[in-house]
Amino acid sequence: MPVATPQQYAAMLDAAQKGGYAYPAINVTSITTINGALKAFAESGSDGIIQVSTGGGSFASGTAVADEAFGAIVLAEATHLLAEKYDILVGLHTDHCHPQKVDGFLRPLLEASRKRIAEGKGPLFNSHMFDGSVVELDENLTISKELLKECAELDIILEIEAGCVGGEEDGHDTSGLPAEKLYTSTEDMMQVYETLNSIGRFMFAATFGNVHGAYKPGSVKLKPTILRDGQNAVTEKYGPEAEMDLVFHGGSGSDLSDIRETLEYGVVKMNIDTDTQYAFTRPIATHICENIEGVLKIDGEVGNKKVYDPRGYLKKAEQSLCDRLKEACDDLLSTGKTIFGTV
């Protein structure tokens, strides 16, 4: 099945919201990571989301080019082709785009979608994230309104963030922020809904103490009830149909009980990057350590081509990433719930 159409993607989010589960949204940087993700979703019987960050796009374009938007297009087009071999639905998304990168990253991708639509195809990406959490909420929403109008014209959903996810990802470091910045207020959640709802469909990364990076269990202090209180305020005023599609960032090291609780409050998408990065790298490290004399040409020897051929250890990395992502499907209760073939 090719990448979900806009209608199928909307149906995916509706099904997750109604069914009390969420989709793992995995950051990819290469053909190998795309293949690992697609394999995981297919083996889990789960639909899912594949996403590209600005840093991932830069990496995928090659060190000589280092073009974030171009690399994202390369990965997206590859996903469109590779996804045709699987009987699940997959959405394509871009991760954290800060205000200073909108013109160089987000808008070229919107233009790529316009060209595809003009050719009779669907948009390149199903959704994009604008991360305006680095500016005050009023400015954040002013930019978000403009971008959501552009996205809505292309049947693309916009994800926005209010409040900051702590830690560091792709060179953006918020570790020095005061603690209160890590929690979105009920008033902020109401303002987001009232500002954006009439323009088009959006997803909302409200923050509740989540932090990017790897942490031991118990180190990250989440307050999922923040999501509950914000959703309740919105639905009490505007009715149950106003429940927002929420996104969980920075979930590494979270207790399963906290993850599951967020599903009760409208989380339909959970980003997974740190954990799958480690899952991908771990078998490569083992392969190198166990085969060091064959991988390296030591003391004038010729080494062992079978063990330094990158395909050997990258297959192991792909499978390990696949296994970790299947675990995420189980955690988020999306296993076995693909809507492929029904919409």
N, C-alpha and C positions, 0 to 999 in steps of 0.2 A: 504493500500500500504506500503510495506517495505520502509526503507530509500532509497533515490534515488541512482541509479547506478551512476558510474562515468560519463556515457554518459548523463544521465538525469540531473545530477547536472550541467554539462557544458551547457546543453540546458536551464536550469533555468537561469543561469547567462547571456547567450546570449539573452534570452527573455526579461530580465530586462533591459539590455543595449539597446536593440532595442526599447523597449516599454516605456522607460523613467520612470521606477519605480525601487524600491529597496526592498529587503527583510529585515524584522526585524530579527535580530540574537540575540536570548535571551539566557542568561546564566542560566543554570539549576544546581541544587544541590541535587535533590531528585526525587523520583517517582512522588510526588505531583506536583512539578513544571514542570516536563515533561508532565504530563497529562494536566495541565493548558495550556501549550503552544500548544500541539497538538489540543486540543479543540478549541483554539482561531483560529488557522490556518484553521481548518476545517469549523468553522462557518463563517469565513471571505471568504472562497473560495480562500484562498491565500496559495501558497507554502511558505516555510520559512526555517529558519536555527536555529538549536538548538546547543548550544555550551557549552563547559566545560572549566573552567579556572583551573589553578594549585590549587588554593585554594578550588575551588568547588570539584575537584577530591579528595583532601585530606579530606574534610568534608564527602563526600559520602562514603569513605572507612571506616569511623568510627574513633572515637577518640583513640581507642586502636591501630589502624593500621596506620592511618595518612599517607597513601601512595598515592601521587598525581596521578601517572599513573594508579595504580590499581583501584582507585575510578573512574577515567575517563573511564576506560574499563567497569566497572560495569554500569555506566550511559549510555554509548553508547550501550551496549548490551541490556539494558532495552528499550532504544529508538527504536532499531531495532525491537523488539517484539511488543511494544505498537503501533508503527506507522502502523503496518499491519491492524489495525482496521479503518483507516481513508483514505478517497479518496482525498488526496492531496499529494504532494511530500515534503519531508523534508530532508534537508542536515544536516550532522553532522560535527561539526567544533570544534577545540580547540582554546581558547583565549590566549592572551599574554604569550608567553614562552620566557623568557630572556636567554641570552647566557649561564649563569651558570646552567640553568635547562634543557638544551637540552639533555644531556646524561641521566638524571634521569627521564625526562618526555616525551619528544618528541620521542626519539629513541625507548623506549619501546612500544610506541603506533604504530610506524611504523612497529616494529617487530610483533605486534599483527595483523596488517593488512596483513603482509606477510603470517602469519599462516592461516588467513581466506582465502586468495586467493589460497593458496596451497590446501585448503579443497574444492575449487570450489565455494567459496562465494566471495562477493565483499570486498573491504577494509573496515575496521572498521569505519574510518572517511573519509569524502569526502575531507576535507581540514584541514590544520593546520596553526596556526599563529606562526611565529618566530618574536619576537620583539627585533630587534637589535638596537633600537633607543638609547639604553644606551651606545653604543660605537660609534666611528667615522664611517662615512658612508662607507669608504673603507673596514674597518673590518666587518661592518654589511653585506656588499654585498659579501665579501669573504665567510662568513658563510652561507649566503642565497643561494649562488650558489651551495654549497655542499649539502645543505638540499633540494633544489629544484630538483637536480638530483635524489636524493633518492626518493622524492615524485613522480616525473614524472614516475619513473619505476613502481610505484604502482597505477598509474592513480589517484593520489591525487594532489590537488592544494595547493600551498603554499601562504599564506598571509604574507606580510612583512610590516614593518613600517619604514619610514624615517622621522625624526623630532619627537618630543615628544608630546604626549598628556599630558596636565597638570593634576594636582590634584593627588588623591590617589586611588588606586584600588588594592585589594588583597595584601596589605602591601607594594606595590611599590609606593613610593611617589616622584613625580616630581614637587611638588609645589614651590620649591625654585629655579627652573631653570630661567634663563633670558628669557624675552619675545620672543626674536628672535628664540629661540629653539622650540617654538610652531608653527612655520610656515615653511613648506617645500618649498625650493626654486625651481624655474623652472629648474635650472641646476641640482638639485638633482633628480627631476622627470625624466629628460632626462637620467641621469646616471643609474637610476634604470631600466628604459626600456631597454637601450642598453646593460646592463649587464645580464639581466635575460631573455629577450624575446626569445632568441634562445634555451634556455634550456627546458622550459616547461611553462605551464599556471600558472599565478600567479595573486593574488589580491594585491592591494597596498593601505595601510592606510597612505596616505599623510596627513599631519597635517596642519590645517588652523585656529588655535586658539582654537581648541576644548579641553575640560577639563572634566576629569572624576569627578563624584560626583553630588550632588544636588545643584542647584543654582536658585535663583529667576530669572524670565524672564528679559532679558536685561543685566544680569551680565556677561554672556559669550560673548565675542566680536569675532564673527566669520568673516572670510574673504574668502567666497567660491570662489571668483574670482581667488584665488591661484590655485584651481583645474582647473579652466577654462584655465588659462594661461599655466599651465604645460601640460595639454592635447593638447592644440593648438600647442605648440612647438613640441611635439612628432608627432602629425598627419601631421603637415606641412612638416616635414622632411621624415616621413616614410609612409604616406598615412592614410586614414580614418580607415583602418583595424587595425591600431596600437593603437586605443583608448584603454586605460587601464581600467580594472575593479577596481574601487576605493571603499574604505571602509570608513565609517564615524564612528569614535569612539567618546565617550564623548559628546553625543547629549542631555543629560538631561538639561532642561531649555532653549533649543534653540527655537527661533521663528520658527513658521511653515514656514514662507516665506524663511528663511535660509535653512531649511531642504529641501523644494521643489526646491530651486535653485541648491542645490548640485546634484539633480537628472539630471539636464540639463547637468552637466559636467562629467557624467559617474559613479556616485555612484550607486552601485548595492546591497550594504549590509550596514545596519546601526545597530550597536550594541545597545542593550537595556538591561540594568542591574539595575541601580539605581532606575529607575521609577517602574520597576516590583518588585523589592525588597520591596519598600514601599507599592505597591498595595497588595502584599502578606501579609505583616505584619499588615496593618491597620485594617482589619476585625478581626484579632486575638486579637488585643488590645481592640477593641470595645466589642468583646465577653467576654473577661476576665473582663473588667470593669462593664459590664451590669450584669454579673453573678457571681460576686466576692464571694458572700456568698455560692454559690453552688460549685464553683471551689475550694475554700479552706475549709478545715475542721476546722472551727473556734470554739473556746471554747469547744472543745470536741465533736462537732457535726460530722455527717458523710458526709456532703457535698451532692452534687447531681451528680451522675455518668453520667447522660445524658449531663451535661454541662462541666464536666472535661474530658470526653472521647475525645482524640485528634482528632478523626475523625470528630466530630461536627464542630470544628473551622477550621480544615484544608480543609474541603469542601468549606467553605466560602472563605478561602485564595486562593484556586485553582480558584474559580469563579472570584474573584477580579483580580487575575493575568491575567486570560483569557480576562476579559473586557478591561484591560489596553493594552494588546497586540493587541487586535482587533483595538483599537484606533491607535496603531502604524502602523498597516496594512493600515488603512485609510490615515494616514499622509504620508506614503511612496507610496501610490497609487498602492499597490499590491492586494488590495481587489478585489475578483472576477476574478483574472487573473491566477489561477492555470493552469499549462500545463499538469496536470495529465491526462493520457489517450491519450495524443497526441504524446508522445515520448516513 
